Amino acid sequence: MASQRLMDAVVDTTACDREPIHIPGAIQPHGLLLIADVQSLSVVAGAGALEERLSPAWLGADLSDLLDQDVAALIGDSAGPVGAIVAQPVVTAGGERLDVAIHRSDRHWLVELEPSAEQPLGAAAVVSRLDGFAVTFERASDLDALCARAASAFRQLTGFDRVMVYRFLDDDAGRVVAEDRDPKLGTFLNHHFPASDIPRQARALYIRNRARAIPTVDYTPAPIRPADYAGLDLSDIGIRSVSPIHLRYMVNMGVQASASISIVKDGLLWGLIACHHDTPKLLPPDVRASAATLASGLARQIRAKEEAETYRERLRLRAAEDAVLPKLAGDGGMADAMRRSRDDLMRMLDADGFAWVHRGGVDCTGHCPPADLLRTLSAWVQGGVEPVMTRELGRLRPDLVDHAGSASGMIAMPLADDGATLMWFRIEQVEEVEWAGNPHKQGVTPGEQLTPRASFETWTEQVRGRSRRWTMEEMEAAHRLRRAFHDAHRSRQLRDLNAQLMRTLADKDAALAQKDLLMKEVDHRVQNSLQLVSAFLAMQARAAGPGEVAEQLTEAQARLSAVALVHRRLYRDDQIGSVDLSRYLEELAGDMKASIGDEWASRMHTDLAPVLIPTDRAVAVGLVMTELVINATKYAYDGGVGPIAIILEQHRNRLRLIVADEGRGKSGDKAGFGSRMMGAMVGKLDGEIAFVDNAPGLRAILTAPIAAG
C-alpha cells in the first residue's frame, strides 16, 4: 500500500533507549552462570538449574572444584585485555558436556556454561572453513556482491532458516542489503527498519559482545541467586536474558530462535548479521566464535570495498577536472570559458542541470529553475563564502518546493572574483522506501505500557523532494573547481596586466611589488606578534620557576601555537573555507613537539586519516587535541615521560580523534581553564568526548560531525 509520510504526533519511544538491558538480573535457562569472588574464587551467586545440572552444593564452593580444573592457573596464564577466558569443557554427573567461558567484572569472575555442540568443530576444520569463506569474500566484485556472499556464508555456518545482512544508515535506521533464506519464508530484502527497533544501548552492547543467540523465544528467565547480586553488569555474558520487549518483537515477527553477529568496522557498528529460525535452535559457543571471527574478516573486506569505491570516484572526478581545466584557462573572458566548459561541468558532478548566474544575466543548460529564481538563489548564496550543498533544497528554501522536479538537489558555488555563482542541480528522485511495518505508528500514550511493533507487513512510503545524494568526493571536487576558477580569474587578470605592461611596464612592476610587499609585511607583522607573545610566555615561565604558574604559562604557549598555525595555513592556502584536518593536526603536533622538548617528542606518534573539514571546526578540534596532549604530559606519567598516540579516523559523516597514553589512567578531573575551554570546544563541535581504559593508561575519544548540523 503506497502512502505519504505520516506526520501524526506520538510520544517519544526512547524509553527503550533507557532500558538497562546490560543488568537483566537473569540468564537464559539453557545455560548456567556462576559468580565467584575475584580473590578467593569461591562461588557467591549463580543462575540456572545449578543444583540439577552441576552440583547441589554449588553456593560457597571453590570454583576450581566445581569446574574440575585449576582456575587460578588458567586466569594467571591469560595476559592482556581479553573478551573471555575459555576453559576446558565440564562433563557433569549426568553426562552433560558444558562449554566454559570466564569473564572478569569489577569484583567478580563471571563463569558462563553452555551445552556443547553434539559434534564440536575441530580447529583444523574451523580454519579451513573460514578460509574458504574468506576467499569468496575477496573475490566479490563490489559491496553488494560481498554482502550477498556473506549472507550465504553465515547461513551455511549457522544453519538458520533466514540470514540477513543488516546495514545501519546515517540516521541509525537500518536496511537489509542482502538475504539468504529458505524459499518457504517471505523476504525482508531491501526493507528498512526504524532506528527505534534497535535501541541505542543495544547498539553499544553489539560492539562489546559481538555474537549473541536466543535458542528459543519462549523461555522463562532464570534469575540470579541470591537476589542481592541481581544488579551485576552482564554485558559480556552471551547467555544474558534479553529484554521482554525484544522477545515479544521476535514473536511478532514469527521467529522462534535468533542470533546476531556484529559487523564492527574501525571500532564502529557498521551493521549486523541477523539470523532467524522458525523452530527453537541452539547456536553452540564454538559456532558463535567462528561466526564472530568470520564477521571480523567481513568487516575488513567491507572497508576495502568502500575504500576502493571512494578511490574510483576520486579518479573519475580527477579525470573530469583534467578535461575542464584547460577550457577554463584558455584565451577569452569568463563568458567564453563557460561556453566551452558548461556541458563538461554538468557531467563532471553528474548533475541534471547547470546554471551560471553573472552580472550580465543567467546562462543555463539542462533542468534548471526559472531565471528569476536562479537570481534569487544566487543572491542568497553570495551572502556566504562556502558552497551550499543539499539534496533537499525545499527544506532550505520552502519557496522552491514546487520546483523539486528540476531542483531538489543543488551545489551552489559563489565566485567572489567574478561576482558570479555556479549552480549544479539534480532533479527529484521519488523513492519508494519499503519498511518492515509502518515506522510512523510506534508511539505510545503517557502511562501506556511500552510494546514492540506487532506488524512487519511490507509498508511502502513515498519520499519526495529529494535528489540523488551528493558525495563528499563531489563536494571536494567542487572546492577544487572553485580554486581552479580563482586561478583562471587570476590568469585572465595577468593576461590583461601583461597587455598593459607593454605600455606601462614600470607602473605595473611597482604595483606588483607593492602588493607583494604589503602581503608579506602583514604576514610578517602578525607572525612577529605571535612569536613575541610566545617568547614572552616562555620568559615568564622560566622566571616563575617550577610550579603551577609555569605550567599554565607553558600551556598557554602551546595553545598559542594552534592559533599561529591556523594563521600560517590561511595565509598560504586560498581554500580558507575548509582544510585537510590530518595535515593541520600533523603540523600542530609538530609545533607541540618543538615546544615540549625532544624527550617527549620522540614518544609522540600520529596516525591521521585525511578528513576534509571546515576551517573553524578544524581549529576547535586542534584546540581539543592540544588540551588532551597537555593533560597527558602533565598527569599520565607522574612527571615522567611515556608514549602518546594521536589517531584521526573518519566514519561516514563523522570524525573520531583519539589521544591515548599508557600511563596511570584516569585519576580525577582537573576543572581548570583548559578543561572549561575543551568543554566549550566540544560543545561547539556538537560532539561527545569519552574517557575509557586503554589497558594501561587512558584513551580520550572525541566524536563529532565533520560538518555543522
N, C-alpha and C positions, 0 to 999 in steps of 0.2 A: 504494500500500500504506500503510494507516494504521499508525502506530507511536507508542508512547510515547517520550518523550525518553530517549536512551541515556545512561547515566552511566558508560560504560567509561572507565577511566583510560588516557590516552595521553600520550606525551611531547610537550611543547610544540613546535609547529611554527613558533615565531617565529624560527627560523633564517632564514626568508625575509625577515624584517624587518631582518636584519643583512647581507644580500647587497649588495655595493657596486655596484648597477646603474648608478650615475652614472659609474663608471670601468670600462667593459667592456673597454677596450683594443682595440676593433674597431668596424667600422661594417657596415651592411647593404650588400651588394655592388652594389645598383642605383645607388648614389651614389658620390661621391668626397669625400675630405677632405684639405685642405691645412692645415698648421700652420706659421705664419710667426712669426719673431721680431718682437716688438712695436715695436722701434726700427728695425731695418734692413729689415724687410719681406721678408727672404729666407726661403725655404721650408726648414724644418729637419726636417720629418717629414710623413707623409701616410698615406693608406689608400685601398685600392681599386685598380682597374686603371688607374693613372695613366699608365703607360708607353703602354698601348694606346689610351686614350681621350683623353689630354691632351697629354703630351709625354714622350719618353724621358729628357730631361734636366731633370726637374722638381725633383729634390733640389738645393738650393742656389740655385735660380733666383730671380729677383726676382718677387714676387707680381704686380706691375703688368704685367710682361712675359707671365706665364702667362695672366692674365685679359684682357690686351689693353685695359687701361684704367688711369687714374691712381687707384690705390687710396688713396694718401696724401691726395689731394684729397677723395676720397669720404669717407674717415674724418674728415677735418678739418671737412667740412660738416655732420656729424651732431652735433647739440647735445643735451646732457642724457642721462639714462639711457634706453637703448633695448634692446629684446629682440634685434634683429638689424638690420644694415645691408644693405639689398637693393641689389645692384649690377646692372649691365646683364648680360643673358644672354651666355654664352660659346658660340660656334659652333666646334666642334673641326674638325680637319683632315678627319675622316671625315664631316663634315656633321651631327654630333650637336649638338643645341641643349641647353644646360645652364643651368638657373636657378642664381643665385649668392646666397648669404646669408653675411654676415661677422659673427662673434661675437667678443667680447673676453673673454679669460680673464686670469689674473693677469699672465703674462709673454708671452702669445702671442695672435696673431689666428688664430681657427679659421674656415676657409672651407669651407662645405659646398656641393657641386654636385650637382644632381639633374636627371634628364631633364625637360625642359619638356613641358607638355601639347601634344598634337598640334594642338589648336585653342585657344590661350590665351584666357582670358576677358578681354574689354576692360573698362576701368574703368567705362564707362557701363553696360555690361551687368551687371557685378557690383553696382553701386549700385542699379540698377533691380530686380534680382532680390532682393537683400537687403531693399530697401524693401518689396517685395511680401510677403515672409515676415514682416517686422515688423508689417505691417498685420494679417495673420492672427493673429499673437500677441496684438496689442492687443485684438482682438475676441473672444478666448476668454473664456467666462463664468466659469470658475474654474480652479484649478490643474490639475485632471485634464484638462480640455479643452485647456489650454495645452500640457501635456506631449504629449498626443496629436497636436496640430498640429505640435509641434516634431519629433516622430519622422518625420512625413510630410515636413516641410520638409527635414530633413537627408538623408532618403533621396533626395529629388529632387535635392538639391545634390551628393551624393556618388556616387549610382548604386549603392550597395551592396545586396546581397540582403536583409539584415536590419539595421534601425536601431532601437536601444533607448534609452530614457531611463532611466538607472540612478541611483537616489537613495540616498545614504548615510543610514543610520539612526543613532539616538543611540549604539548600541553598535558603530558602524563597519561593521556588516554592511550589505548593500545589497539593494535591491528594484527590480525592473523595473516602473516605473509606467506606461510607455507603449511601444508597439512598432508598427513598420510593416515588413512583410516580404513576401517572395514567398510566395504561397499554398502552394507546394510544400514549404516549410520548416515544421518544428514551431515551437511558440510558447514563449517564456520569460516572457510577460506575467504579472505578479504573483508571479513566482518570486523567492525570496530566495537570496542568495549570502553565505556566511560572510565575516567580516572578513578571514580569512587568505587569501582569494582575491586581494585587492589589498593587499600588504604596506604597512606604514607609510611606508617611504621612497619607495615608488612613488606614494603619495598626495601626498607632498611634491613630487615631481617633476611631478605633474599640475598643480600650481599654477604652477610655474615655466615649464614647457614645455606649452602648452595645446592643442596639436594634434599628434598622432603617428600614424604609419601603418606597417604591416608589409605590403608588397606581396605577399610570399609567405612562408609559414612554413617552407618547405623550402629555406632559403638556407644557404650556408656563410659565416660571418663573414669579413670582410676585415680582417686585423689592422693596427694602426698600425705603420709602419716609419719609422725604426729602433725596435726594441723598447724603447729607453730612454725613449720618450715614451708608452708604453702606459698609464702611470698618470695621464694627464691627465683632468681632470673634463670630461665630455661632456654635462653636464646640459642645456645649451641646444641641443644638436645633434639635429635631427629624424631624421637617418639613423643615430643611435646604435644599435649592436647591442643587442638586448634579451636578457633572461635566458633561458638554455636551458629553465629550468623553465616560464617563461611560454609559450615556443614549444610545448613538449610539452602544456601546458594547452590551447592553441588547437587542436592536433592532436586531442586527446581530445574536444574539442567538435565536431570535424568541420569546422573553419574553415580555409580556405586563405589568406585575406587579412583583415586587420582594420585598423581605425582607431579612435581615441578622441579626443574633443574634450571638454575640461574645462568644467564649469559652475561658475564661481567667483563666489560671492555674498559681498560685503563682505570680500573677501580670504580667504575660507574655501571649501573644496571642498564644494559642495552636492551635486554628482553628476557624471555623465559621459554623453556621447552615445557609445554603443558601437556600432560598425559591423562587420558580419561579411559575408564573401563566400565563396561555395562554390568559386570558382576564383581564381587569382592576379589581383590588381588593383592598379594603381598609382594613388595619390591625389596628383596633382601639387601643387607648393607653392602655386600660386595658389588652388586649390580648398581646400587646408588653411587658408590665410589667410582665405578667405571664411568657412569654417566656424567658425574661431575668433572672427571678428567677429560672426557670427550668434549664437554661444553667449554672447557678452557681452550682446547685446541680449536674449536669452532670460533671462539671469540677472537683468537689470533688471526684466523682466516678472514673473519668479518672486517677486522681492522685493515688487513692487507687489501681486500677488495675495495673498501671505501677509499683508502689512500690512492689506489690505482685509478679509481673513478675520478677523484679530485685532480690527479695528475693529468689524466686525459683531457679533462675540461680546461685546465690551465694551458695545455699545449694548443688546444683548439683556439682559445682566446688569443694566445700569443701569435698564432699564425694569422688570425684575422687582423690583429693590430699591425702586423708586418705589411699586410695588403693596404691598410688605410693610411698609415703614417706618411708614405711618400706623396700621397694625394693632398694631404694637409700642408705639406712643406713645399708644394710646387709654386710656380710663378702665379701671380694674380693675387687678388684680395680674398677675404673670408668668403664672400659670395661664390667665387669660382671654386674655392676649396670645398664648400658644402655641396655644390652641384656635382662635383667629381666623386664625392665620397658618401653621400647620404644613403644610397642603397646598401653600400658595404657596412655603414654604421648600423643600419637597421638589422641586417643579417648577423652582424657580429654578436649582438646581445639577444638574438633570437626573438626580436620584437615583431609585433604585427603592424606597428605604425611608428613613424619618426617625424618629429617636428623641430624646426629651428625658428625661434622667435627672436627677432632682432629689431633694431631701431627702424629699419626700413619696411618691416612688415612681417608676415608669417609665411614660411615655406614648409610644406608637409608632404609626406608620402605614406601610403598605406592607410590603416584605420586610425583616425585621429578625431578628437572632439572638434566642434566648430571653432573658427578663428578667434571669436571674441572670448570664448572660454580659455583658449590657449594663451591669450594675452593676460587674462586674469591669473591663470596658473603661473605664468612667467613672473608676474609682479609679486606673487606670493613666495615663489622660490627665491627670487632675488633678495628677499628680506633676510635670508640666511647666507651662510658661507659654505655649508655642506650640501652635497647632493641629497635629494629626497628619494627614498626607495620604499615602495609599498606594493602589496598585491591586492589591497582592499582600499582603493582610492576613495570610495564612497564613505569610509569611516573617517578619513581625514578631511574630506571636503563633501559634506552632505549635498551640496548643490550640484554634484556630479553623479549622484546615484542614478539618474535617468540615462546617463551616458555610459553605463557599465559595458554595453555591447562593444564600444570602441575603446574604452579606457577604464578597465578595472585595475590593471597593474601599471605602475609608472616608475621610471627612473628619470628624475629631472635634475639637470646639472647646470648651475649658473656659471657663466663665463664672465668673470668680473672685467677681464681685459677688454672684451668687445661689447659689454653691456647686453649680452645675449643669453639665451637659455636653450640648451639641447634637451629634448624630451623623447624618451622611448616609451611606447605604450604596448600593453598586452590586453587582448580582448577578454571578456568574461568567459570563464570556463565553468559552466554549470556542472556541479558534481552531484552524482547520486551516491551518497555515502550509505552503505549497508551497516546497520547496527544489529547486534545480537540483543534484540529487545529495544524498547523506546528509552533512550538515555535521559529524556527530559521528564520522566514520571517516576522520580526516585525520592521525592521529598516526603517528609512526614510532618504531621501537625504537632504542635507542642504537647508534650506529655504522652504521645503515642509511642509504643514500643518500636524500636528500630528493627526493620526486617529487610532481608535481601530482595532483589528483584525476583519476581515469580515467572516472568515471561522472557524467553530467549528467541521468540519467533522473529524472523528477519523483519526489520523495520527500516524503511528507506527514507532518508532525509535528503531533500533537495537544497543544496547550498549554492546561493547566488552571490554575485557581487565580488567574486574572487577571480584572479587570473592564475596562470601558472606561477609557481614560486620562483622568485629571483634567488640565485645562489650567491654565497659570499664571494666566490671567484668572479662572478659577473660584476658585483659591486666593486671588487678590487680592480677589475678591468676598467670600470667607469672612472675610478680615481686616476688610473694611468692615462686614460684618454684626456682627462682634464689637464694633466701635466703636458700631454702632447699638444693640446690646443694652446696652452700657455707658451710652450716652446715655439709653436708655429706663429703665434702672435708676435713673440719676440723676434723671430726670424724675419717676419714681414717688416717689423719696425726697423730692424737692422738694414734690410734692403733699402728702405726709404731713406734711412740715415746715410747709407753709402751713396745714394744718388745725390743727396745734398752735400756729401763730402767732397764731390768734385768741385763744388763751388765754395764751400766754407769749411775746408778741412781743418783749419786751425781752431775754429769755433767748436766744431764737433769734438775734436780731441780734448779740448779744455772742458767741455760739458761732461764727457765720459769720465775724464779723470776726476772732476769734482764730485760726480755721483759716486764713483768707486771709493774715493777718499771719505766721503760723508758716511757711507755704509760701514766702511772699516772703522771709522772713528767712533760711530755709535756702538758697534760691537766691542771695540777696544775699551771704551769707557765703561760699558756695562760689565764686561769681564773683569776689568780692573777693580770696579766697585765690589763685585762679588769676591774677588781674591783678597781685597783689603779687609772686608768683613771677616772672611775665613781666617786670614792671618791674625786679625785682632782677637778672634775667639781662641786661636791656638796660643797666643801670648797670654791671654787671661787664664787659660787652663794651666799653663806652666807656672804662672805666678801664683795661682791658687794652691798649687801643690796637690798631692794625692788627697782624694776625698770626694764627697758628693758634688761639690760645686764644679770641680774639674770634670767629673763625669758628665754633668749636664752641659757644660760648655762643649765638650767633645761630641756629645750627641747633637747639639745644635749645629756644629760644624758639618757633621755627616748629613743632616737634613738640608743644609745649605747646598751641599754637593748635588743633591737631587734637583734643586731649583736651577743651579748653574748648568747642569746637564740638559735640562729642558730648553734653556735659552740657546745653548750651542746647537741643539738639534733643530730648533725652529729657524735659526739663522742660516744653516747650510742646506735645508730641505724646503723646497717650495710647496710640498704637501704638508701644510700646517694643520689640516683637519684631523688627520689620523697618522699613526706611526706603527712600525713593527715593534710590538711590545718586547719581543725577545731581544732585539738589538738594543732597545732602550735600557732594559734591565741588565743586560750584559755590560754595557758601558757604566751604568750606575754601580754595579758590583765591582767593576774595575776601579772606580773612584774610591769606593769604600775600602778596597784592599790597600790602596795607597795611603789612606788616612789611618787605618788601624794597625799597620805595621806588617813586616814581612812574615812574622811567625804566624799570625792569623791568616794572612793572605794565602799562604801555602796550604792551609787546611780548608779553604772555602772553595766549593765546587758548584758548577752550574750545569743544568740540563734543561734548556729552554726551547720549547717548540715555537715556531713562528706564528704569531697571532696579530692580525690587523685590528687596531683598536683606536677609537677617538682619542685625541691627544689629552684632553682634560681627564679622561678616565685613566690613561697611562700614568699621568702624574700622581693620581690618587693611589694606584697600585704600587708605583715606585716608593711613595712615602710609607705605605704599609710594609713593603719589603724592607725598607731601611730600618723601620722601628723593630721589626721581628729579628733582623740580624743583630741590631744593637742589643736587644734583650738577650739573645743567645750568647753574645760575647760577655755580657755582664753576669748572667745568672747560671748558665748551663754548666759551667765547669769550675765554679767556686774560685774564680780568679785565675784559673789555668787556661790552657789553650786546647781546643779539640776541633774535630771536623764539623763543618756546617754545610748542608746541601740546600741549594736553591733550585726548585723544579717548577717549570711552567708547562701546563697541559691545556688542550682545548677539547671540549666535547660538545658537539653541535654548536649552539649559540652561547655557550658559557665557557669561562676560563677557570682554571684552578691553579693557584700559586701555593707552593708548599715550601716552607722553611723548616728544615729538620736538623736536630743535633743529636748527639749520643751522650749527653750529659746526665745530670741527676734527675731530669724530668721536672714536671710542674710542681712548684713549691710555694704557691701563693701568688696572688695578683699584686702588682705594684701600681697603684692608681695615681700615677703621676701625669705630667703634661703629655708624654709620649703615648700613654695608654688612652688618654682622652682624645688625642689627635687621631690615633689609629681607629678608635671607635667612630669618630666623625667621618673618617675616610671610608670606612666600611659601609656606613650608612649612606654616604654619598654615592657609592657604587651600587646600592641596593643589593648588597651581598651578605654573606654569612662567613664567620670565622670560627673554626673549631680547633680545639687543642686536644690531641689524642696521644696515647702512649706510643712511643717509637721503638720501645723494647730493645736497647735502652734509650733514654732521652725523651725529648718532646717533639711532636710533629704538629706544626701550626699550618692549618689548611684554610686558605681564603678561596671561596667560591662566589663568583659574581657573573652577571650577564656581560657579554662583550660590548654590547651597545646599550644605551639607556633605554628603559622601557617606555 
